[in-house]
Amino acid sequence: MPIELVLGDITEQRVDAVVNAANSSLLGGGGVDGAIHRAGGPEILAACRELRAERHPDGLPTGQAVATTAGRLPARWVVHTVGPVHSAREDRSGLLASCYRESLRVAAELGARTIAFPAVSAGVYGWPMDDAARIAVGTVRATPNELDEIRFVLFDPGAYAAFERAAAG
């Protein structure tokens, strides 16, 4: 499965499923999460509130994924996943890998053929970009799937370069 790298805005991707680097509340936040909620409109927030009320009253656990409508985004669905906050004292790389595996699983359950990922946990959650890229690319490559296209959408040239190195390695 070839992996495509794109320097750009994840909210503009025309794919079946866009992955949101969400926080556990599912109610929006900063970075990718805030951008997806703003661009997607109130439909995404309403769907997230419903998920909180019905399935995740305490929030979505780290490493898990759930799907909602994509609202006004050009995608069909948003797959929300909660990445771990980076820690120098505790190895949380398994949780970060789980975000990618679980997002792929949810996308498959939806019938998605194309998916776009951000660099989960590599923003405000402080994960070093090179390590985040290595885990992301390695996990996606190692996870069996039936997708036609897997895309990583990176917001800046530094992130793009880190994912390019990981994809080449």
QUIGI-V641193 format. One record per helix or strand of 2 or more residues. SS is the DSSP state (helix for helix, strand for strand). FROM is the first residue (numbers start at 0). LEN is the number of residues. Records with the same first field share a line. If there is no record, write none. Layout:
BEGIN
SS = FROM-LEN / FROM-LEN
END
This chain:
BEGIN
strand = 2-5 / 16-6 / 64-5 / 76-6 / 113-4 / 148-6
helix = 9-3 / 30-10 / 41-13 / 92-18 / 128-14 / 156-12
END
